[in-house]
């Protein structure tokens, strides 16, 4: 394991931590940074490179667990009730399950099709642009007064609706968080409530998907690659921890349009460099 390989792990971990939960498409950024600049698949086998991306995603998931620790413990019945729960409003596990159901079923049914036909630079560029359009529409069409200012006020119909919007995130480049936050806003949630619901809902679905990928690729781990994996995991965890807190403080203030503009610029840059 040489120094450059550790630098590659560090950079990819930072990119993952910055982009996994912001509505900007981590897939688009990985294409730009890794495939165009770092070429990790030339340093390692494709299997090791792909497994590494699963490992750093687990770092980002751990950051969400830390940020929403009290909320998650409350959902599991392991913590005292929050102030809003005491007032009779609560985010519950059944609501999270309802939100997970549409994308979970769709992903299982179309996993092979998505892996075979949708993972290309062209489809990612399309996803970036379409996701940006959805986010702009959400900001301009949203209700003037949200029905759910806080995540505890999200109802079952909104949970199901945001779950349906999450299906759009199965298209690479569309961004799972971009589609769900925009969908939540259109369904009457505040930007912060939609973001909180999106991040909490991400823990089981991403942990499950990453866990399955990890089991499938377990044979590609080796002791020699361990520093590469550890460096990326730690970088993704630390950066995600900072970026999630920053994003949640910022989202109600700046809304989604700035992220949408950034996505369109990113799509243009990727298209220019590739085509």
C-alpha positions as CSV (number, residue, x, y, z in Angstrom):
1,X,0.0,0.0,0.0
2,X,1.7,3.2,-1.2
3,X,1.1,6.8,-0.2
4,X,-0.9,7.6,-3.5
5,X,-3.3,4.8,-2.8
6,X,-4.0,6.3,0.7
7,X,-4.5,9.7,-0.8
8,X,-7.0,8.3,-3.3
9,X,-8.9,6.6,-0.4
10,X,-8.9,9.9,1.5
11,X,-10.2,12.0,-1.5
12,X,-12.9,9.5,-2.3
13,X,-14.0,9.3,1.3
14,X,-14.2,13.1,1.4
15,X,-16.3,13.2,-1.8
16,X,-18.6,10.5,-0.4
17,X,-19.0,12.3,2.9
18,X,-19.8,15.6,1.2
19,X,-22.3,14.3,-1.4
20,X,-24.1,11.2,-0.1
21,X,-26.8,13.1,1.7
22,X,-26.8,16.4,0.0
23,X,-29.2,16.5,-3.0
24,X,-26.4,16.7,-5.6
25,X,-25.8,13.0,-6.5
26,X,-22.9,11.2,-5.0
27,X,-22.8,8.9,-8.1
28,X,-22.2,11.9,-10.4
29,X,-19.4,13.1,-8.2
30,X,-17.8,9.7,-8.0
31,X,-17.7,9.5,-11.8
32,X,-16.1,13.0,-12.1
33,X,-13.5,12.5,-9.3
34,X,-12.7,8.8,-9.5
35,X,-13.3,7.7,-13.1
36,X,-11.9,10.9,-14.6
37,X,-9.2,12.0,-12.1
38,X,-8.2,9.2,-9.7
39,X,-8.7,6.0,-11.6
40,X,-9.0,3.8,-8.5
41,X,-10.0,0.8,-10.7
42,X,-6.5,1.0,-12.3
43,X,-4.9,0.8,-8.8
44,X,-7.1,-2.1,-7.7
45,X,-9.3,-4.7,-9.3
46,X,-12.9,-3.5,-10.2
47,X,-14.2,-5.8,-7.4
48,X,-12.0,-4.1,-4.8
49,X,-12.8,-0.6,-6.1
50,X,-16.5,-1.3,-6.0
51,X,-16.3,-2.9,-2.5
52,X,-14.4,0.2,-1.3
53,X,-17.3,2.4,-2.4
54,X,-19.6,0.2,-0.3
55,X,-17.3,0.6,2.7
56,X,-17.1,4.4,2.5
57,X,-20.9,4.5,2.2
58,X,-21.1,2.7,5.5
59,X,-19.0,5.5,7.0
60,X,-21.6,8.0,5.8
61,X,-24.4,5.9,7.3
62,X,-22.7,5.8,10.7
63,X,-22.5,9.6,10.6
64,X,-26.4,9.7,10.2
65,X,-26.8,7.4,13.1
66,X,-24.6,9.7,15.3
67,X,-26.5,12.9,14.2
68,X,-29.9,11.3,14.8
69,X,-28.9,9.1,17.7
70,X,-31.6,10.3,20.1
71,X,-34.3,10.2,17.4
72,X,-33.3,6.6,16.4
73,X,-33.2,5.5,20.0
74,X,-36.6,7.0,20.5
75,X,-38.0,5.1,17.5
76,X,-36.6,1.9,18.9
77,X,-38.2,2.6,22.3
78,X,-34.8,3.0,24.0
79,X,-35.0,6.7,24.8
80,X,-37.3,9.2,26.5
81,X,-40.0,10.8,24.4
82,X,-39.2,14.0,22.5
83,X,-41.1,17.2,23.3
84,X,-43.3,16.7,20.2
85,X,-44.0,13.1,21.1
86,X,-45.1,14.3,24.5
87,X,-47.6,16.6,22.7
88,X,-49.1,13.6,20.9
89,X,-47.1,13.8,17.6
90,X,-44.5,11.3,16.8
91,X,-42.4,9.8,14.0
92,X,-42.9,6.0,14.3
93,X,-41.3,2.9,12.8
94,X,-44.4,2.1,10.9
95,X,-44.2,5.5,9.1
96,X,-40.5,4.8,8.3
97,X,-41.5,1.3,7.0
98,X,-44.3,2.9,4.8
99,X,-41.7,5.2,3.4
100,X,-39.2,2.4,2.6
101,X,-41.7,0.1,1.0
102,X,-42.1,1.5,-2.6
103,X,-38.4,1.8,-3.3
104,X,-37.6,-1.5,-1.6
105,X,-40.1,-3.4,-3.8
106,X,-39.1,-1.5,-6.9
107,X,-35.4,-2.0,-6.2
108,X,-35.9,-5.8,-5.8
109,X,-37.9,-6.1,-9.0
110,X,-35.7,-4.0,-11.2
111,X,-32.2,-4.4,-9.6
112,X,-30.7,-6.4,-12.5
113,X,-32.2,-4.0,-15.1
114,X,-30.9,-0.9,-13.2
115,X,-27.4,-2.5,-12.9
116,X,-27.3,-3.5,-16.5
117,X,-28.8,-0.5,-18.3
118,X,-28.8,2.5,-16.1
119,X,-25.3,2.7,-14.8
120,X,-23.6,4.8,-17.5
121,X,-22.3,8.3,-17.7
122,X,-25.1,9.3,-20.1
123,X,-27.9,8.1,-17.7
124,X,-26.2,9.8,-14.8
125,X,-26.1,13.1,-16.7
126,X,-29.8,12.7,-17.5
127,X,-30.5,11.9,-13.9
128,X,-28.7,15.0,-12.7
129,X,-30.7,17.3,-15.0
130,X,-34.1,15.7,-14.3
131,X,-33.5,15.7,-10.6
132,X,-32.6,19.4,-10.8
133,X,-35.8,20.1,-12.6
134,X,-37.8,18.3,-9.9
135,X,-36.1,20.3,-7.2
136,X,-36.8,23.6,-8.9
137,X,-40.4,22.7,-9.4
138,X,-40.6,21.7,-5.7
139,X,-39.4,25.1,-4.6
140,X,-41.7,27.1,-6.8
141,X,-44.9,24.9,-6.5
142,X,-44.7,24.0,-2.8
143,X,-47.5,25.1,-0.4
144,X,-46.9,28.5,1.2
145,X,-47.4,27.0,4.7
146,X,-46.1,23.5,5.2
147,X,-48.5,21.0,6.8
148,X,-45.5,19.4,8.6
149,X,-43.0,21.8,10.0
150,X,-41.3,19.1,12.0
151,X,-40.6,15.5,11.1
152,X,-42.9,14.3,13.9
153,X,-45.8,15.9,12.0
154,X,-45.3,13.8,8.9
155,X,-48.4,11.6,8.3
156,X,-48.7,8.2,6.7
157,X,-49.9,9.6,3.4
158,X,-46.8,11.9,3.3
159,X,-44.6,9.0,4.3
160,X,-46.0,6.9,1.4
161,X,-45.7,9.8,-1.0
162,X,-42.1,10.5,-0.1
163,X,-41.4,6.7,-0.5
164,X,-42.8,6.9,-4.0
165,X,-40.6,9.8,-4.9
166,X,-37.7,7.8,-3.5
167,X,-38.2,5.3,-6.4
168,X,-36.8,8.1,-8.7
169,X,-33.5,7.9,-6.7
170,X,-33.0,4.4,-8.1
171,X,-32.0,6.1,-11.4
172,X,-28.3,6.8,-11.0
173,X,-27.6,10.5,-10.8
174,X,-31.2,11.4,-9.8
175,X,-30.1,11.4,-6.1
176,X,-32.1,9.6,-3.5
177,X,-32.0,12.6,-1.1
178,X,-32.8,15.0,-3.9
179,X,-35.9,13.1,-5.0
180,X,-37.2,12.5,-1.5
181,X,-36.6,16.0,-0.1
182,X,-38.2,17.6,-3.3
183,X,-41.0,15.1,-3.0
184,X,-41.5,15.8,0.7
185,X,-41.7,19.6,0.0
186,X,-44.3,19.1,-2.7
187,X,-46.3,17.0,-0.3
188,X,-46.4,19.8,2.3
189,X,-43.4,19.2,4.5
190,X,-40.9,21.9,5.4
191,X,-37.5,21.5,3.8
192,X,-36.1,20.6,7.2
193,X,-38.8,18.0,8.0
194,X,-38.4,16.4,4.5
195,X,-34.6,16.3,5.1
196,X,-34.9,14.8,8.6
197,X,-37.3,12.1,7.3
198,X,-35.0,11.4,4.3
199,X,-31.9,11.0,6.4
200,X,-33.6,8.8,9.1
201,X,-35.2,6.6,6.3
202,X,-31.7,6.3,4.7
203,X,-30.3,4.3,7.6
204,X,-32.1,1.0,7.1
205,X,-32.3,1.1,3.3
206,X,-28.6,2.1,2.8
207,X,-27.4,-0.2,5.6
208,X,-29.3,-3.1,4.1
209,X,-28.1,-2.5,0.5
210,X,-24.5,-1.9,1.7
211,X,-24.6,-5.0,3.9
212,X,-25.8,-7.2,1.0
213,X,-23.1,-5.7,-1.3
214,X,-20.5,-6.3,1.4
215,X,-21.5,-10.0,1.7
216,X,-21.4,-10.5,-2.0
217,X,-17.9,-9.0,-2.2
218,X,-16.4,-10.3,1.0
219,X,-13.9,-12.5,-0.8
220,X,-12.3,-9.5,-2.3
221,X,-11.1,-8.1,1.1
222,X,-7.4,-8.7,1.9
223,X,-5.2,-7.6,4.7
224,X,-3.0,-5.6,2.3
225,X,-6.0,-3.4,1.3
226,X,-7.1,-2.8,4.9
227,X,-5.4,0.7,5.2
228,X,-7.1,1.7,1.9
229,X,-10.6,0.8,3.3
230,X,-10.0,2.2,6.8
231,X,-8.8,5.6,5.4
232,X,-11.8,5.9,3.2
233,X,-14.2,4.9,5.9
234,X,-12.9,7.3,8.4
235,X,-12.7,10.2,5.9
236,X,-16.4,9.5,4.8
237,X,-17.6,9.3,8.4
238,X,-15.9,12.5,9.6
239,X,-16.8,14.6,6.6
240,X,-20.4,13.3,6.5
241,X,-20.8,14.1,10.2
242,X,-19.8,17.7,9.5
243,X,-21.7,18.1,6.2
244,X,-25.0,16.6,7.5
245,X,-25.1,19.0,10.5
246,X,-24.2,21.9,8.2
247,X,-26.8,20.9,5.6
248,X,-29.6,20.6,8.1
249,X,-28.9,24.1,9.5
250,X,-28.8,25.5,6.0
251,X,-31.7,23.8,4.1
252,X,-34.6,25.8,5.4
253,X,-32.8,29.0,4.6
254,X,-31.5,28.4,1.0
255,X,-34.0,25.8,-0.1
256,X,-33.3,23.5,-3.1
257,X,-32.8,25.8,-6.1
258,X,-29.0,26.5,-5.4
259,X,-28.4,22.7,-5.3
260,X,-30.4,22.3,-8.6
261,X,-28.3,24.9,-10.3
262,X,-25.1,23.2,-9.1
263,X,-26.4,19.8,-10.4
264,X,-27.0,21.3,-13.9
265,X,-23.5,22.7,-14.0
266,X,-22.1,19.4,-12.8
267,X,-24.1,17.6,-15.6
268,X,-22.7,20.0,-18.1
269,X,-19.1,19.5,-16.9
270,X,-19.4,15.7,-17.0
271,X,-21.0,15.8,-20.5
272,X,-18.2,18.1,-21.8
273,X,-15.4,15.9,-20.3
274,X,-16.9,12.6,-21.6
275,X,-18.5,13.6,-24.9
